[in-house]
Amino acid sequence: MKRVLCIPLFAAFCAAALFAADRIYCKWCGSPNFANVRQMTASPCAKSPSGRHELYGGAPRQFYVCIYCGFESASFEQLVTSPCSRSPRRCHDAYEGTVKASYACKNCGFESRSFRQLVLSPCRASPRGCHEVR
């Protein structure tokens, strides 16, 4: 009985330790300089539409990807501060979803194994004219 209880507790401890080691990023300016989410959301952000920092909701990953053009960067801060000609705000916006075997357009259902190929392909059902990832 003790072994059964130890495994879930150990897994929970490991998950908490990994989460604590992750940095907290603002999804608009990429700033990682916050001790916690409360401190971040209480601070002003010049790049945010709301005027406040907002939490990036995606998981930490090896490469961060722009939802508009598929550009990849190993640095979250570099991604969201670099210019993007396809973004309405003129800077890359990070994809917050998980890495998948294939991606689907939320407007027409078209699927592609390549994130970049999907978002760069034209879509007649999209108001933007390009496929958008679900």
N, C-alpha and C positions, 0 to 999 in steps of 0.2 A: 504494500500500500504506500509506503514512503517513496518508492521509486516513481510511482505514478504521479504523485504530487510534485516531486522535484523537477520533473521535465517541464511542465507548464510554467512553473515559477522561474526556472532557469531561462526559458525562452522569453518570458516577459522581461526579465532583468536584462538580457542581451538586447532586446528591442529598445528598451528605455535607454541603455547606454549608447546605442547607435544613434538614436534620435537626439540625445543630448550633445553628441559630437557634431551633428550637422549644424551648418550655419543657417541663420535666418536671413532671407533676402527680400528686399522690396521688389515687387514685380515691375515697377516702373523705372526706377533708377539703378537697381542692382546693388544697392548699398548693403554690405553684410555687417555693418558696424553697430549691432544692437545686442543687448544682453538677453532680451526676451521680446515676445510678440507685443506685449502691452506697451513697452517702451517705444517700439517701432511705430505702432499705429497711432501713438500720441504725438509723434514728431511730424513736422511739415515736410512735404516733398514737392519740389518745384516741377517735376515731370508728371506727377499724378493728376488725373482729371479732377479728383476730389480734393486735391491740395494736401493730402496726408499719405504717408507710406502705406502700402498694402502688401500683405503677405503673399509671396509666391507659393502656390499650393502644390506644386509638383515635387516629386521625390528627387533627392540628389542623384546625379547621373554623371557619366563620363563626358558626354557631350550634350549641350543644350541646343534646341532647335527652334528656329523662328517659325511661327504658324503661318506667316504670309509668303515667305520665299524659300523656306527649307534650309537656310544658312545654318551651319553648325559651328559651335564654339565650345571649347573646354572650359571657358570662364563665363559664368552667368552674368557678371557685371559687364564684361566686354560685349556680350551678345546684346543686352538691352540698351546699351549706350551707343552702339554702332548704327549708322544710318541704313534704312531699308526703303527702297523706292516703292514697294508694294503696300507698306503699312499706312493706315490713315494718319497715324501720328508721326510718321517719318522715321521711326526707330523700330528695330526688331522687337517683337513680343514673343516671349518664350512659351512653348507648348508645355502645358501642365499635365497632360495625360501620361500614360505609361507606354513603354516601348512594346510594340506589338509585331506579330508576324506579317500582318497586313493592315492597312488603314483604309477607312471608308469616308466618302464625302457625306456630310450631313444633309446636303440638299438633294442629291440625286442617287446616292448609294454606290457610285462608282468606287471600285476597290483597286488598291495598288500596294505592292510590297514596299515601295519606296515612298517615304514621307515627302521628300523633295519633289519627286515626279508627280505625286498627287496634287500638291498645292500649286504647282506651276502649270498644270494642265487646265485648259478652258472648260467651263461648266455653264451650260445654258440655263440651269435651274438656280444658279447663285446670283444674288443681286450684285456681287462684286465681279462676276464673270469668270471666277476661278473656283476650283474645288476647295471646300473648307472641311477640315478634319473634325470628326465627331469627338 
